[in-house]
Amino acid sequence: MPPPTQLLPLAVAIIAKNEAHNLPRCLASVRGWVTEIVVVLNDTTDASEAIAREAGATVYHRPWQGYRDTKNAATDLTREPWVLSLDADEEVSPALRADLTAFLARPDVDAFAGARFPRKVWFIDRWITHGDWYPDYSLRLFHRDRSRWGGDAFVHEKVEAKGPVATLRGDLHHYSFPTLASHVAKITPFADLFVRQQQARGRRFSLPAAVLRPGWRFFRAYFLKLGFLDGFPGFYIAWATAFGAFVRYSRLFEAEAQREPRSENHGR
């Protein structure tokens, strides 16, 4: 019989809300080789808790505090020195698992505060390997005593590591958009978050930015970053990225311009 798999001194932290359709894949990719799995649920009404417990995870219920603060809360619930933060719609590939194992076995591992690796998205009918979506390096493995989730409270949270960060080659698989419609549905919520972010920073609508940034985003994604090599999905992603930028700035204009309609005096 082969020897039992030695568990890595690693905790996996996941935050989720009604992710029963994604959690089995995510949990299966880490089950059996990490020491600890922590799943933090927010106002969940589906079978997520049962699925997580069946996979050996410790489950907590916490109120939603935004991505940054909720992920920090999940990190604080772990016990291992190293934490791998995953979203429910992500999956550790075999190549990434091998890289994580090798990294944590390095004699100089304690010299690092974290490690980043590429994230690869499955979209429509293929893995996207060019354009704005790849390699999308993400710092997701970090030493809990030398790193915290920082960045904006509303969107685009990121790990801030106090020390050197290694770069691994294995991909983190991301099943973010099971259908094209699910991608379109995210444009408005992300635009709303953008408005809140800009207002919090005291930034106002700019017509040149609204006109020029979408065109630049398409050109960069499709030509400079070789999005055309991903076929029609790459073309769609470049156009959708440009349109999303246009919607964000349009929403900022709307938020600044909206006022109560003035009463009209018709001479009465």
N, C-alpha and C positions, 0 to 999 in steps of 0.2 A: 504494500500500500504506500502511496506517496505521503510524505510528511505533511502534517497540517500546516496551513498557511499561517505564517507569523504575522500577527496584527501590527500595523504601523502605529507609531505613537502619534496618531492623527485623529482629530475630531472633525466630523462633517457637520456644518451648520446650514439649515435650510429654513427659510421663511415661506409661508404659503397660505393661500386662501382659496378654498374650493378647487384644489388641484388633484383630485382623485384620478383624473385621466392622465396626468403626467407623472405623478409620484412613483408608480411601480417601476417605470423605466429608470428614473433617477436613482432610486434607492437600490435597485438591483445592480447598478454600476459601481456601487461602493460597499455593498454588503459583503461581509466575510473577510475583508482585508484592512479595515480601519477599526480602531479601538472603540470609537464612540460616534453615534449619529444623534444629533439633536434637531428636532423639527418643531418650529414655533408657528402655531396656527393663529390666524386672526379672523374672528367672526365666521368660522367655517361651518357649513351646514351639510356638506357631503360626507363621503366615507374616508376622507383624508386621514383622520385620526386612526381608524382601524387599520388602514393600509400601512401607515407608518409604524404602528406598534407591531404588526405582523412581521415587518422587516427588521425588528429589533431596535427601533429608534425610541428615544425618550421624547415624549411629547409634552409641550407646554402650550398654554393658551395665553396670549398677550394682546392688549389693545394695539391698534395700528398707530404708529408714531411717525410715519414716513419711512422710506426705504433706509436711509442712513441710520436713524435711531433704532429702528426695529432690528436691523442687522447687528448693530452693536449689542442690543439686548440679547440676541441669540448667541453671539460670541461669548458674552459674559456667563452664559449658562453652560458652556463647555468646560472640560477639566484638563484636556490634553494641551501640551505646550504649542502644538501646531494645529491650525484650523484651516480647513478647506471649505470655503463658502460657496454653496451652489444654489441656483434657482431651481424650482421644481421642474421646469421645462428643459433642464440641462442633463447631460450624461457624460460621465468620465469614460473616454475611449480607452481601449486596451493600451494604445501607445502612450497616452497620458498617465495611465496607472503605472506603467513601467518607468516613466520618467519621474513620477512622484516617489516611487520606491527607491530609485537610484539616488535622487536628491536627498532624501531623508537619511540615507545610509552614508552620505559623504562625511568624512572625518571633520571637515570644516563647516558643516551645516549650521552650526551655531554662530558663524560669522555673518550669516544672512538674516534679514528681517522678513523676507518673503520671496516668492517666486511668481513670475507671470508666465502665461502661455497663451497660444492663439485659440480663439473661439470660432468654430465653423458652423454655419447655419444651413440646415436643410430647408429648401424652399421650392415649392411646387413639385419638381421632379428630380432635384439634384442637390449635391453639396455645392454651396457657393464658395469659390476659392479666389475671387478677385474683387475689385471694386471697393466700395466703402465698407462692406461687411466682412472682409477678410484681409489680414489675419486678425484684426480686432483683439490685440493683446490685452489680457485681463489679469490683474494682480488678484488672485483668489486664494493663494496659499500664503499664510502669514503666521508669524510667531505672535501669539496672543498678547504677550507682555510688551511687544515693541511695535504694535500696529493697531490702528483703529479705523473704522469707517468714517470718512470725512466727506468734504465736498458739499454740494448744495443739499439743503434739507428736503427739497421738493423732488428733484430729479438729478440724474447723473452723479449718484453717490460713487465714491471710490475709496479704496483702501489707501491710507497714508502710513507708510512704513518708515520707521526710524532706523535706517540702516540699509546696506546693500540689498539689491533685489536681483535674483537670478532669473534667467530666461530659459524656459523649457520648450521643447519642440512639439510634444504631443498635443493633439487638439482636444479642446473641450467641445463636445457636440451640443448644439443648441437647436431645439425644435420650437422656436419662438412663434412661428406663424404656420399653423397646420393648413390654412387655406389663404388664398389671396384676399378674400373678404376680411379675414381676421387681421391682416396687415392694414387694409384700408381703415378698419374700425379704430386703429390706434392713432391715426393722424390727428383727430380732434382732441382726444385726451392729452396727447403730447404737446399740442399747440396750447392748450389751457395751462399746462405746467410751465411751458416756456413763458407765457404771459406773467404768471406769478413770479417766476424767477427774475424776469427783467424788471418788474415793478419793485421787487425786493432789493434789487441792485440800483434802483433809481435811473434805469435806462429807458429812453423813450423811442417811439417809432421813428424809423429812418427810411425815407422813400428810396434813396440810393441802395440801401441794404436790401430792401424788399424787391427791388428790380434786379440787382446784380448777383446777389447771393444764390438764388435758385439756379441761374444759368451756370455759375461757377461750380455749384455742387454737381450738376449733371456732367459738365465737361471733365471735372476731376475724376468722378466715379467711373464714367464710361470709357474715357480715353486715357487719362494719365494713369489710372489704377487698373486699366485693362478689363473693365467690366464687360466689354464685348465678348471676351472669351468664355463667359458664362451663358452664352446664347440669349434666347429671349428673356429668361428670368433676369439676366444681368441688365438688359435694356430696360425692363420694367423697374428694377430696383433703382437705376440711375434716374429715371423719370419720376418715380414716386418720391425719391429723396429730394429732388428739386421741388416738386409740388408741395411736399411737407414743409419745406423751408418757406415757401410762399404763403402757405396757410398760417404758419406761425406768425409771420410779420403782419399778415392781414388781421389776425386776431388781436395783435397788439394795437394796431390802428383802431380797430373796433372798440377795444376796451378804453382807449383814450378819448374816442370821439363820441361815445354813447352819452346822451343827455336826455333828460325829460323833454318831450316835444313842447315847443312854445305854443301858448294859446294864441290863436289868430283872431285879430279884431277885424270884423267885416263891416265896421262902420255903424254898428247898432248902438 
